[in-house]
């Protein structure tokens, strides 16, 4: 048995469906190239589980998420029964790194739990399937999100562009091929939001006014079908217009905020054909769709003047 392994898992951007995906309707999500790495070592001495977090992050992210992160790691270790499988009289050292900047909306928590699941699998030689790695990531996500939808860990595990739908049992997801490249710019508000709190607040609003929520949900179901068709047909202008509509629905859900709205407006003014918040909301990220490399650069520069981080 090797006593060290280093693995990685990718971040993600939700293109369509944040919050609605919790309620068993499809969402479209794309993995980003940046990733979180996890190095797992069995060591002599030290703490039972030592965590070294070298991931880049927006200010206060790792402080605010520290307790949730510890719970997530414990859940993954428990899921794979690491304590009983590791070499006798050893402790565990976990070092997280990579180039994925931790910010609300990018799937940093899922990238962490999936990379940990992969490291456990490799060092213990469990020969886990991708489905089992994904399940390990999902179990860890419960530490961050309470009852996660599963979309983030699925994107972190499988990568690419996915259509994802939660069910009462296992989620349904399919990989999507696109005819034309999608040029995306995304930017951070610098605000770290709690997914558990925001999802809980949306649920409370849904329960207080079911008719209001059902109306928004029906609008979204029509929208996401159009978005999938536009993606399949390579209709980038329509895809951008539908992103704008999705942002408006997020505003009605009260999960956007002024900081996100201002970045969305700035991106559209600079030439983006679609722009919306992405992820938890009330801070975190926005993304925008740009039709050409020239406009992509122009939008990037415009957002750089307003956002703490732009990618």
C-alpha positions in Angstrom: 0.0 0.0 0.0 1.4 3.4 -1.0 1.3 6.0 1.8 0.8 9.0 -0.4 -1.5 10.0 -3.3 -2.3 13.3 -5.0 -5.4 13.8 -7.1 -7.6 16.6 -8.5 -11.2 17.5 -9.2 -12.6 20.4 -11.2 -14.7 23.5 -10.3 -18.0 24.2 -12.1 -20.3 27.0 -13.3 -24.1 26.5 -13.3 -25.3 27.8 -16.7 -29.0 27.3 -16.0 -30.9 26.2 -12.9 -29.4 27.3 -9.6 -31.9 26.8 -6.8 -34.5 25.3 -9.1 -32.4 22.2 -9.5 -33.1 21.4 -5.8 -36.7 20.7 -6.8 -36.1 17.9 -9.3 -35.9 19.9 -12.6 -33.0 19.8 -15.0 -30.0 22.1 -14.8 -27.1 22.7 -17.2 -23.7 22.9 -15.7 -20.1 23.1 -17.1 -16.9 22.2 -15.4 -14.1 24.8 -15.5 -10.4 24.0 -16.3 -9.2 25.1 -12.8 -9.0 22.3 -10.2 -8.5 21.5 -6.5 -5.8 19.0 -5.7 -5.6 16.7 -2.7 -2.5 15.1 -1.4 -3.1 12.3 1.2 -0.3 10.9 3.4 -0.2 8.5 6.2 2.3 9.9 8.7 3.8 9.1 12.1 2.9 11.5 14.9 1.0 14.7 14.7 -2.8 15.1 14.8 -5.2 12.3 14.0 -6.2 14.3 10.9 -4.0 17.2 9.9 -5.5 19.5 7.2 -3.3 21.9 5.3 -5.4 24.2 3.1 -3.2 25.9 0.4 -6.1 26.6 -2.0 -6.3 30.1 -3.4 -9.4 31.9 -2.1 -11.2 35.2 -1.9 -10.8 37.0 1.4 -12.6 35.3 4.4 -13.8 32.3 2.4 -11.7 29.7 4.2 -12.4 31.4 7.6 -16.1 31.4 7.0 -16.2 27.9 5.6 -13.7 26.3 8.0 -16.2 24.4 10.2 -18.3 23.3 7.3 -15.1 22.1 5.6 -14.0 20.1 8.6 -17.4 18.4 8.7 -17.2 17.7 5.0 -13.8 16.0 5.3 -14.9 14.0 8.3 -18.0 12.8 6.3 -15.8 11.6 3.4 -13.4 9.8 5.7 -16.3 8.1 7.4 -17.9 7.2 4.1 -14.8 5.3 3.0 -14.1 3.9 6.5 -10.6 5.3 6.3 -9.9 4.9 10.1 -10.2 1.2 9.9 -8.3 0.8 6.6 -5.3 3.0 7.2 -2.0 1.5 8.3 -1.7 0.8 12.0 -0.3 3.6 14.2 -0.4 6.2 11.5 -2.2 9.5 11.3 -3.6 11.3 8.3 -2.2 14.4 6.6 -4.3 16.1 3.9 -3.0 18.9 1.8 -5.3 20.8 -0.5 -4.1 23.0 -3.3 -4.5 23.6 -7.0 -5.5 26.6 -9.1 -9.2 26.7 -8.4 -9.9 29.9 -6.5 -12.4 29.3 -3.7 -15.3 31.6 -4.1 -19.1 31.0 -3.7 -20.5 29.6 -6.9 -17.5 27.8 -8.4 -18.1 24.5 -6.7 -15.0 24.7 -4.5 -16.5 22.5 -1.8 -17.3 19.7 -4.2 -13.9 19.9 -5.9 -12.4 19.5 -2.4 -14.6 16.5 -1.4 -14.2 14.8 -4.8 -10.4 15.2 -4.9 -10.3 13.8 -1.4 -12.5 10.8 -2.5 -10.1 10.2 -5.3 -7.0 10.4 -3.1 -8.6 7.9 -0.6 -9.4 5.6 -3.4 -5.9 5.7 -4.8 -3.9 5.3 -1.6 -6.1 2.5 -0.2 -6.3 0.9 -3.7 -10.1 0.6 -3.5 -10.6 0.6 -7.3 -13.7 2.7 -6.9 -15.9 3.4 -9.9 -16.5 7.0 -11.0 -20.0 6.6 -9.5 -18.5 5.6 -6.2 -16.1 8.6 -6.3 -19.1 10.8 -7.0 -21.0 9.4 -4.1 -18.1 10.1 -1.8 -18.0 13.7 -3.0 -21.8 13.9 -2.4 -21.5 12.7 1.2 -18.8 15.3 1.9 -21.0 18.0 0.3 -23.5 17.4 3.1 -21.0 19.0 5.5 -21.2 22.2 3.4 -24.7 22.2 2.2 -26.9 20.1 4.5 -28.9 18.5 1.6 -27.0 19.1 -1.6 -28.5 18.7 -5.0 -25.6 16.7 -6.2 -24.9 18.9 -9.2 -21.6 20.2 -8.0 -20.0 16.9 -7.1 -21.2 15.4 -10.4 -19.6 18.1 -12.4 -16.4 17.8 -10.3 -16.3 14.1 -10.9 -17.1 13.8 -14.5 -16.1 17.2 -16.0 -17.4 18.5 -19.3 -20.8 20.0 -20.0 -23.7 18.2 -18.2 -27.4 18.1 -18.1 -28.3 17.2 -14.5 -31.5 16.3 -12.7 -32.0 15.4 -9.1 -34.5 12.5 -8.4 -35.8 10.8 -5.3 -33.1 8.1 -5.9 -30.0 8.6 -8.0 -29.6 11.7 -10.1 -29.9 11.6 -13.8 -27.1 13.2 -15.8 -26.0 13.2 -19.4 -22.9 14.7 -21.1 -23.6 17.3 -23.7 -21.7 18.0 -26.9 -21.7 21.5 -28.3 -21.4 22.6 -31.9 -19.8 25.9 -31.2 -17.3 26.9 -28.4 -18.9 28.8 -25.6 -16.8 31.8 -24.6 -17.4 32.6 -20.9 -16.1 35.3 -18.6 -16.9 35.0 -14.9 -16.4 37.3 -12.0 -16.6 37.4 -8.2 -18.4 39.8 -6.0 -16.0 39.0 -3.3 -18.9 38.1 -1.0 -19.0 34.6 0.5 -22.5 33.3 1.0 -23.7 30.2 2.9 -25.4 27.8 0.5 -27.3 26.1 3.4 -28.7 29.5 4.5 -29.7 30.7 1.1 -31.3 27.4 0.0 -33.1 27.3 3.3 -34.4 30.8 2.8 -35.7 29.9 -0.7 -37.4 26.8 0.7 -39.1 28.9 3.4 -40.4 31.4 0.8 -41.6 28.5 -1.3 -43.5 27.0 1.7 -45.0 30.4 2.6 -46.2 31.1 -1.0 -46.4 27.9 -3.1 -48.2 29.5 -5.9 -45.5 32.2 -6.3 -42.8 29.6 -6.4 -44.7 27.2 -8.7 -45.1 30.0 -11.2 -41.4 30.7 -11.2 -40.6 27.0 -11.5 -42.9 26.6 -14.5 -41.2 29.5 -16.2 -37.8 28.0 -15.5 -38.8 24.5 -16.9 -39.8 26.1 -20.2 -36.6 28.2 -20.2 -34.2 25.3 -19.6 -35.7 23.2 -22.4 -35.1 26.2 -24.8 -31.6 26.5 -23.4 -30.8 22.9 -24.0 -32.1 23.1 -27.6 -30.2 26.3 -28.2 -27.0 24.6 -26.9 -27.6 21.5 -29.1 -28.2 23.7 -32.2 -25.2 26.0 -31.5 -27.5 29.1 -31.2 -25.3 31.3 -29.1 -27.4 34.5 -29.3 -30.5 32.6 -28.1 -28.5 31.0 -25.4 -27.4 34.4 -24.2 -30.9 35.8 -24.2 -32.1 32.8 -22.1 -29.3 33.5 -19.6 -30.7 36.9 -19.2 -34.1 35.5 -18.5 -32.6 33.0 -16.0 -31.0 35.9 -14.1 -34.4 37.7 -14.0 -35.9 34.5 -12.4 -33.1 34.5 -9.8 -33.9 38.1 -9.0 -37.5 37.1 -8.4 -36.3 34.3 -6.2 -34.4 37.0 -4.2 -31.1 35.2 -4.6 -29.4 37.8 -6.6 -28.1 41.0 -5.0 -27.0 44.5 -6.0 -23.4 43.5 -6.4 -24.3 40.7 -8.8 -26.8 42.8 -10.7 -24.2 45.6 -11.2 -21.7 43.1 -12.6 -24.4 41.6 -14.9 -25.3 45.1 -16.2 -21.6 46.0 -16.8 -21.0 42.8 -18.7 -24.0 43.4 -21.0 -23.0 47.0 -21.5 -19.5 45.8 -22.6 -21.0 43.5 -25.2 -21.9 40.2 -23.5 -24.9 38.7 -25.2 -26.0 37.1 -21.9 -25.1 37.5 -18.2 -26.5 36.0 -15.0 -25.6 35.1 -11.5 -24.2 31.5 -11.0 -24.4 29.3 -8.0 -25.7 30.2 -4.5 -26.2 33.9 -5.1 -26.4 36.8 -2.6 -22.7 37.2 -3.4 -20.5 34.7 -5.1 -20.2 34.7 -8.9 -21.8 35.9 -12.1 -21.0 34.7 -15.6 -21.5 36.0 -19.0 -21.5 34.7 -22.6 -19.5 36.5 -25.2 -19.8 35.9 -29.0 -16.2 36.6 -30.1 -12.7 36.6 -28.6 -12.6 40.4 -29.1 -15.8 41.0 -27.1 -14.6 38.4 -24.5 -11.5 40.5 -23.9 -13.5 43.7 -23.7 -16.0 42.3 -21.2 -13.1 40.9 -19.1 -11.5 44.4 -19.0 -14.9 46.0 -18.0 -15.4 43.6 -15.2 -11.9 43.9 -14.0 -12.7 47.5 -13.2 -15.6 46.5 -10.9 -14.9 43.0 -9.5 -12.3 41.7 -7.1 -11.5 38.7 -9.3 -12.3 38.0 -12.9 -11.5 34.8 -15.0 
